[in-house]
Amino acid sequence: MDAKEIFDLIVKADERLKYATPDKAEARKAQARDLLVKALEEARAIGNDQLVQQAETRLADLGMPPVAGGAGEREDAPAVHGSPLPEAKAASAAGRRPTPLDPYPEPRPEVEGGDEKSYPPELGTDAIAILEGRTFMFSDSLGDVPAGSIGGLLHDDTRFLSGWELTLNGQPLSLLKSRVVDYYSAAFFLTNREMPGLRANTLTVRRFRFVGNGLHEQVGVYNSSSEAVRFELRLRVGADFADLFEVKSVVRDRSAKIDIEHDPDLSLLHFHYENEGYLAETNVEVRRSGVIRRGLEERLDPSSMTEPEPLQEHKPAIDGNDLVWDVELDSRTGLVFILRVTVRVNETVLEPMHDEFGEEQQQVEGALTNWLEEVPRFRSDHAVLKNVFDKSILDLAALRIAGELGGESYIMPAAGLPWFMTLFGRDTLVTALQTVWVGPELARGALHLLGALQGKE
């Protein structure tokens, strides 16, 4: 074999490593070793020291010790498709040089401190995010916010709920279906898992959620079996008052400055945080909690949850920061209740804005009804094009945030849902410019706010 053919073997070995996918990395390494061992033997046979050195260097990068006199002459040489012997790996680790496939031959020392070290767990690709103005809620597909996760109810860059988990007999529920309904609402349809004394899918659980300033959530648990069922339903609640950017990295422990009060008579949990002139509160209240013993089918209509229809009252107990319902449901009956979360920021108390799907919104500046009345009309016989336009208008409406600065109110586009519901200089300006023809008040609000916050030095 001549020098060019040997060099081609080395190039082929490099290509095996370069284009290796994670699931085939080990197989590609074995193929590369085969090629390099052959190249090394042929290079020695023709006395080409330069090619010998190249082959040896690449074999060392793969963790294979020097091959004295060719792989065939070493009794302890690894098999063609095998791995280096353990002692050979340890001996060669210090001598390996970084390569694209193996950039850190030796373990890197851990770097202490900094936000990059530890991140809270994500909520999955099917997580549900809904928002209204400066309020948004981010949960997993079950509607839960596990403690320590990146989810929660946030308003004005502060997290007012950091834990919101519904369990049945101590176990998470199983998902049937969940989705965003309106940009400010979501629906979750769940059932129970297989557990002692309770067959899977015996109970149907549905959660209807609405955000806007606070949170309004309607919960119903229905016994569709032919027998009575006893169970414990528990809602774990937590509030850490973390800053928006802490939520995605490391949350400071504020527990020493958070006061928690319970009012069993009102089924109320109260979380109070105060620090250097900043005050924040979360109030979780259970309303109209009771058992339905007739007319169950009609009550599946979410709007009926707000009707003043009498129930057989069944209030929850309070266990720590958990709300607990210990209930027995006869066949074809259900437990229903409403959860209302109000938030307070300094002297401003915010009540939930919505409690129905597709409802007529409050006629306040920037409300969706006003927005839809003022945007240009678009008509087309092309259904896809029409749907794209309508959905874009709704998405843009969902990104609007309103406020007041210098005695003048403003509405402007935020940078993005859910983590960037705030002012971004370039992003806000570009979006405002591109949507002047849709809603010029967005551009006016962006210019007003950016002008007021412009640097003077």
Secondary structure, 3 states (H helix, E strand, C coil): CCHHHHHHHHHHHHHHHHCCCHHHHHHHHHHHHHHHHHHHHHHHHHCCHHHHHHHHHHHHHCCCCCCCCCHHHCCCCCCCCCCCCHHHHHHHHCCCCCCCCCCCCCCCCCCCCCCCCCCCCCCCCCCEEEEECCEEEEECCCCCECCCCCCEEEECCEEEECEEEEEECCEECEEEEEEECCCCEEEEEEECCCECCECCCCEEEEEEEEECCCEEEEEEEEECCCCCEEEEEEEEEECCCCEHHHHCCCCCCCHHHEEEEEECCCCEEEEEEEECCEEEEEEEEEEEEEEECCCHHHHCCHHHHHCCCCCEECCCEEECCEEEEEEEECCCCEEEEEEEEEEEECCEEECCCCCCCCCCCCCCCCCHHHHHHHCCCCCCCCHHHHHHHHHHHHHHHHCEEEEEECCEEEEEECCECCCECCCCHHHHHHHHHHCCCCCHHHHHHHHHHHHHCCCCC
